[in-house]
Amino acid sequence: MSPLAPTPDKGEDARPPQAAAVNTAIDLAAEKLTTGLGEKEPPTIDDTTAEIRTSSCGSDATTTVLSISAVQLARLQQLKERYGATWSSPSDPRDPYNWRTPRKVCIGILISVGQLVAIMSASMIAASLDDIMADLGIGEAAAQLVLSTYFLGLGLGPFLVAGVAEMHGRKHVWLAAQLFFVFWNALCPVGNSTALMIVGRFLAGAGASAGVTLTGPIMADMFRAKDRGMSIAIAQVLPYLGPSLGPVVGGIATQYVRWQWTFWIVCIFSGVLTLVVLVVVPESYTPVLLRRLKEAEENAQAGGPASTAPRLGLLWRRPRLALPSGYLALLGTNLMRPVRMLVHRPIIQIVCTIIAFDFGVYSIMLSTLATLWIHRYGQTNLAASLHYISITIGCIAATQSGGYLMDWTYRKLVGRERRRVAEAARSSGEPAPTSEQLAAVGGQPEFRLPNFVPGMILMAAGLFWYGWAAEGVVHWAVVDAGVLVFNAGSFLLSQSLMAYQLDEFGDHAASAGAATRLPMYTLAFVFPIFAPKLYDALGYGWGNSLLGFLWIALAFPIPLLLWVWGPRLRAIGRKDGEHGVASL
């Protein structure tokens, strides 16, 4: 039997004619599973496939046979139990997993440009700090505060962004946050006010946090677990131009125009991007799409419109403006979810500790690299900003090669796990599992950890290399090579942990990311403030060596810890629904 995909109608929102029958058939076919799908234990799959027969009435009556594997059936049933509606078949074109690959790539690139804007804005004024200090009449510590306050906004903003995005979907939250970012970033340099600069940088960072927070979850909405590395590689190819592109643009604007234009250039760029996303990018969050589908089905049964598109006019067509019953309670639950995860989930605490220290050290390098070249090597602002290209080369090399390496190792480990299951069945004298039963043996988040190991080693090596090369004022290429190695390791490691979180938290990956980013950006806010004193007291050599030794003590035991005890740690504090629906 070959699977037969339903033929879509003209509009993307139109339901295939057999959809209602398929939903009913799913309920009946699900009884073939020996364990209820809504329970905590996974179902035991005995049947290799479940046939769902649907028929259409009329003169051209036909019968369609959809061959759906038990694993696919389990996902459809889980979606229906959780959200009240499900897709008409595993190949339903409205399911983001089934969107065409060019469409997914286009969406991923556009959303990743929003992350590029966030990263550019973080580092863009690094080459302009001396001019900002002169115009604002502030010292070096206050200038570092202006730079790093942005990271504090990036850390706190995701709590609101993630909570609202898991209620109303990704797209509209992303758009609103981008507009908020543009407004406050444009105000930062107005009037040369130190207070406005600090407050504006904080609020601009809060708005830009949507680009950082939602990029990974949006890619997870569209790509299955087996393609997680490729999806992250697509999403990260542009954002990590930011560490070099930001200071270069900032250096050019400072040297040839004025430093204020470093802010306004970003605003123009972000404004154009927001308009493009508004027109081109659809909603991708499956829970929201299925809730719209359920509402459309209920409206159709009641004789109303059956479109699944959001109806923006409903609000002012109502006789009174009132929030739905229970809305505020649900909003509070969603806003508090990242806090609860951070407090009650040990796996989040472990992941965020590693990522926070990693990003804190990265922010030190980001904020002091230009100063090194200007003060120790006597270079101009523009020349100093060009050295940030080494950061981008390391980031892109790591994320692109690491993404495909991650998918390769993931497939290998899944295959090894399936062979282990088959061997265990043979050893115990049980019947050999069918190919369908073996296909149900999926991967674990721990299968992402092989990428963690080379990342943590490269990061430590890069810290020592960069520190002692800068201390000896050796040739610029040697220093840049150390910077490249450090950043390659840093982003290879963070890519591994991002995929780990996406696999574990599924639909609530945005909340998990928000919980992780609070300590991450808090250290990114604090570390650059004391960085000048660290290097004044210890020099670049011993200053970076101190950071390197701390990193070795903190990070090197983690791969073994998660590989051996990861499943137990992930289970602690987990609530029903926090583990996503399988994307086999």
N, C-alpha and C positions, 0 to 999 in steps of 0.2 A: 504494500500500500504506500503510495507516495503522498506526502502532504500537499494539500490544495489550498493555496492562500485565497482568501476572499477578495473579490474584485471591488475596489473602492468606487464610490460614486464620484461625481464631478468635484464636489467640494471636499476638503479635508475633514470637515466636521460631519459629513454625511455618514450615517451608519449603514453597514452592509445589510441587505434584506434579511439574512439569516441570523443576525446578531442576537435577537431575543431568544430564538430557539437554541442557539449555542449556549447562552447563559443558563437556560434551563437544563440543557444536557450536561453542562459542567457539574451542576449540583448532583445529577444522578450518577454521572461517571465517577465523581469523587468518592462515592461510597465504596468503590473498588479498593481504595487505599485502606490498609489494615489499621492505621492509626489516624485519629482526627488531626487535621492540618492545623487547627488552632491551638493544639496543646504544645507544651514546651518541648517534648521529645519529637524528633523528626519522624516522618512517616516511614513505615516499612513498605517497600514497593515490591509487589509480587507480579503484577501484570507488566508486560513489556510495552504495550500501547493501549490507549483507550480510544475506541472508535466513537465518534460523535456524528450521528446522522441528523441532517436537517433537510427539510423539504420546503418548497415554495408552491403556493397554490396558483391556479389559473390555467389558461390553455397550454402554456409551456411549462407544465409542472415538471420539476426535476428534483433529483435527490443528490445531495452533496455529501461526500464522506470525508471528514477531516481526520487525518491520522495524527493524533497528538500523543507524544510520549508522556509517561507518567510524571516525569520531572516538569515538563511544560505545563501539564495539567495542574500540578501542585502549585506552581506559581500563579496561574490564573485564579485558582480557588483561593489562595492566600490573599490576592489582591481584592477579590470580591468580599471576603470575610472582613477585611480590614477597612475597605473604603466604600462598600455597598454597591460597587459596580466593577466590571472587569473588561478586558479586551475581548473582542469577538473570537479571536484565535491567536495562537502564538505569532502569526505573521501579520496581525492587524497593522496597517500602515500608520495608524494614529499613535501607536506605541513608540515612544522616542527610541527604543532599542532598534526599531525597524526602519527608522529614517535612513535615507540613502547616505552613503559615506561622504560624498562631496558636501551634502547639506550639513552633516555633523561637523566636518572639518571647518566649513565656513563659519558656523556658529561658534565653534571653539576658538577660532582665530579672532573674531570680533570681540568676544568676551575677554579673551586673554589680553587684548589691547587695553581694556580697562584696568587690568592688573599692571600692565606696563606703565600706565599713567600714574598709578599709585606708587610704584617703585621709583619712577623718574622723579616724582615730586619729593620723595624722601631724600634723594641725594643731589637734586639739581642745584641747591644753594650751597653745597659744600665748597665749591670753588669761589663762591662770592662772599664768604664769611668775613674776610678782611674789609671789603667795601661796606657790608652791612654794619659791621662794628663801627666803622668811621661815621657813617651817616646817622646811625641811631645813637651813637655816643655810649656804647656798652663795651664791657670787657669780654675776654675770651670765654669765661664760664657762662655768661649770659648768652653769648652767641651760640654756644653748644646747646643751651637750653632751647633757643629758637629752633635749632635743627632737630633736636630729639623730641620736642613736644609733639611733633607730628606722629611719632611712633606710639605715644600714649593714646592718641586718638585712634590709631589703627588697632590698639589693643582693646579699647572699650567699645568701639563702634560695632564689632561683630556680635555682641550680645543682643543688641536691638535688631541688627540686620538678619541674623540667623533665626531669631524667634519669629519675626514677621514673615520672613521668606518661607518658613515651614508652615505658615497658615495661608498665605495668599500667593505663593509661588515665587519664582526667581525673578522674572522679567520686570515687573512693576517696582519691586523693591530695588533692583539694580538701577533702574532709571531714576527713581526718586533720589537715591543716594548720590548718583552722579551729578544731578542738578545741585544738590546740597554742597557737594565738593566744589563745583565750579563757582558758586556764590562766595563761599568763604575764602577760597584760594585767591579769587580776584581782589578781595578786600585786604588781604594780608599786607601788601606794601603801601597801602594808601596812607598818606600823611606821615610816613616815617615814624610811626608810633610803636614803641616796644611792646606795650600791653596788647594792642591790636594784633601785632605780629604773632605773639605767643598764643593768644586766644584763637586767632584765625588759623594758625597752623594746627592747633589741636582739633578744631572743628572740621577743617579740611581733611585731616587724617581720619576722622570718624566717618566722613562721607566716602572717602577713598577705600575704606575697609570693605565695602561691598565688592569691589573688584577683586580683592584678595580672598575674601571669605567665600564667594559664590562660584569662582572659576572651577575649582575641583568638584564640588557637588553637581554643577551643571554638566561637566564631562561625565560624571558617574551616572547622571540621568540618561545619557545617550549611549554609553559604551558598557558592555558587560565586563564581568570581573576578569575574564581571560584576556581582554584588550586594555586592561587598566594602565599598563605601562605606556602603551602607544598613545592613549588618550592624554595622559599626563605630559608626555613628550610634546604632543601637539599644543597643549595649553601653555607650556612653558617656553616654547621656542622664542616668542616675542617678549614676554615680561622681563627676561633676563638680559635684554638689551638695555634695560633701564639703568643699571648701575654705571654703565659707561656713557650711554646716551644722555642721561640727566646732567652729569657734570660737564660733558662736552658742550651741550646746548647752553648750560648755565655759564660756562667759561666764555663762550662766544658772545653771549648777551652782555655779560659784565664788561668784557674788554672793548666791544664795539658799539654797544648801545648803553643800557643801564641795567643794574641788577634787578630792578622792578619787573623787567620784561621776562625774567625767568619764571615768574608767576603767571603772567598774562598769556604767554605762549602756550603754556599747559592748558589754561582755561579755554583758549580757542580750539585747541586740538580735542580736548575732552567734550566740548560742546558739539562739534561735528560728529564725533563718535556716538554721542547720545542720540542724535537724530537718526543715524544709520541703524543703530540697534533697535530703536523704536519701530522702524519700518520693516526691518529684515528678520529679526530674531523672534521666534515664537516662544511660548511658554513650554518648558521641558519637564517640570516637576510632576511626576506621575500621580501622587496623591491629589493634587489640584486638578489635573486633567480628568481623573476618574470621578472626583466630586462633581465637576461640571457635567460629565457624562451621566451620572446618576440623576442630577437635576434635570437634564434634557429628557431622560427617559420618563421621569415623573411628570414633566410638563406635557410630553407627548401623550401619556396615558390620560391626562386631564384635558386634553384638547388644545394645549398651548403650543408655543414654538418649541421645536426640538433641537435647535442649534446648541452646540456646546461652546460657542464663543462667549467670552465674558460680556455681559450687557452693562456698559458703563452708565447708561441712562436710568437704570433701575432706581438709583439713589434719589434722584429728584422727581421721579414719577410716583414715589410713595407719598401718601397723604401726610406722613410726619417722618422727620428724621430721627430714627431710633436704631440703636445698635441691636443686632440679633441677640436673643436670649442666651446668656452664658458666654457671650463674646469676650467680656473683660476677664472672666475667669480663665478661659482658654488662652487669651493673650498672656495673662500672668504666668500660666503654666509653661508656655513656650519661651517666655523671656527668662524664666528661672531655670529652664532645662540645662543651659550651659553651666550655670553655677552648681546645680545639683551634680552634674557629671564631674565637674572639677573636684567637688568635695567627696563624692561617694564612689567614684570609679577609679581604683588604683591604676588601671591601665592608662587612663588619661593623665594621671599625675606623673607616671614614668615617662610617657611620651613628651609631655609638655616641659618636663625638666630638661630633657636632652635638647629639644628644639629651642627652648628659651636660652640656654647657655650658648648653643650654636649661633643663634641669631644675635645674641648680645655681643659676641666676639666679632661677628660679621659687621655689626653696626659701628664698632670701634674702628675697624679698618675703613669703613665707608666714610666716617667723619674725620679721620686723621690722615688719610692717604694724600690728599691734596696738600695739607700742611707740611708733610714730609718733603714733598718735591719742591715746594715754594721756599721753605726755610732752610732745609739742609742742602738741597741741590741748586737753589737759586734760580728756579725756572719760573716762567710767567704763569698766570692763571690758566691760560689756554693750554700751554704745554703740560702743566700739571694735570689738567683734566683728562688729557689723552691717555694717561696711565690707567684710568678706570676701564679701558678696553680689555686689560688683562683679566679683570673681574668677569666681564661678559664672556670672554673666550672660555674661561674655566667653567662658568655656569652652563653655557650652551653645550659644550662638549660633554659635560656630565649628564645633563638632563636628556639630551637626545640619545646618546649611547646607553645611558642607564635605563631609559624607558623600554627600549627593545630588549636589553639584557634582562630586565625584570620580567617581561612577558615570556622570554625563553626559559628562564629558570622556573617560573611559575608553572608552565606547561610540563617541564621535566619533573617537577616535584609532584604535580597532580598525577602524572603517568606512573610515577613510582608508588604513590599511594594506592592507585588502582591495582597495580601488580601485587602489592602487599595484601590487599583484600582478597584477590583471586587466589593467591598462594595460601592464605589462611583458611579459605574455604576448602581447598584441596587437602590441606594437612588434617583438617578435622573430619574429612570424609563426607562433607556436605556437597550437594550438587554445585557445579561450577556456576558462578553468577553469569547472567546474560549480559550482553553488551549494553542493554538499557540500564540494568542495575549498576553496572560499572560506571556508566555515564552519570549516574546520580551521585557518585562519589566526587564531591567538589573539592576545591582548594580551601586552605585556611589562611587567615591573615599572616600567620607566621611564615608562609611561603614567600613573603615580600622581604624577609630579613637578609637574604644573601647580599643584596645591594647595600645594606647598612655597613657591613664589615669593611669593604674597601673605602667607603666614604669616611668612616671614623679614622682610619689609618692615614689617608691622604690629608685630612684636616689637621691632624697633629703634626705631620711632616711639614705641611705648608706653614704652620705657625712658627716652627723653629727656623725654617729656611728664610722666610720673609724677615723675621725679627733680627737675625744675626747678619743678614745681608744689608739691611738698612742701618744697623749699628755700625758696620764697617764702611758705610758710604761707598759700596762697590758699584760696579757698572749697573745702570738702570735696568738692563735686561735681566740680570740675576734677581733683582728685587721683584720685578714684575713676574718672573717665573715662580717665585715663592707665593706671590699673591694668587696666581692662576691655580697652583696646586691646592692651596687652602680652599679656594672657592669651589673647585671641582669636587673636593671631598665633602664640603658643606652641603652642596645642593644634591649630590648623590645620596647622601644620608637623609636629608629632609624629604626627598622624593620617595624614598622607601617608607618612611614613617607616614607620609600623606596617604600612600596606597594602603598601608596597614589600617589607618583610621577609616578610610572609605569602605574597605571590606567589612570592617567590624560594625560600623554604625549606620550604613545604608541610608534610609530616608532622613535620618537625623545627623548626617555627616556635617551639615552646616553648624549645628549646635556643638558637635564635638570639636570642629575647627575653631569656633568662638572660644570654647573653654581652653583650648591649647594656646590661642593667640594672646590671651590676657597676660600670662607670665612672660610670654615670648616678647611682646612689644613693651612690657614694663621694663625688662632688662635692656631692651634696645633704647629705652628712654634714659635709664640710669647709667649704663656703661659709658656712653660717650662723654658724660659730664665729668667722670673722674679719670678718663683716659689721658688728658694732658698731664695731670699730676702723676699718673702711673709712669708715663714715659719720661717725665722730668726726673723722677726719683730713681728709676731702674734702668732707663734707656730702652731702646727698642729691643735689644737682645734679651736681657733678663725679663723685661716686661712681657714680651710675647712668650718667653719660656715659662714664666709663671702661669700664663693662661693655658699653655700647652700641657703642663703637668696636671693642672686642674681638670682639663678635658680628658686626659688619659684615665685619671682616677674615677671620673664620673661616667664616661661613656663606654669604656672598653668592656665592663662586665655585662652590659645591657643585652647584646645579642644572645648570649648563653642564657641569661635570665628569661628572656621572652621565648626563646626556642623551647626551653624545658617547661616553664611554668606559665607561658602565655595564655593557653586556654583557660586555666584556672583563674588567672588574674582578670581576664576579660569577663568571666562570669560573675565576679564579685560586683554587687551593686547594680547589675543589669535589670532593667524593668521590661515588662512585656511591651513589644513594639519598638524597642530601641535597636534591635538587630534587624537589618533590612531584609526584604524579600529576596530570595536567592535569584541571581541573574545568570543562571547556567545557560 
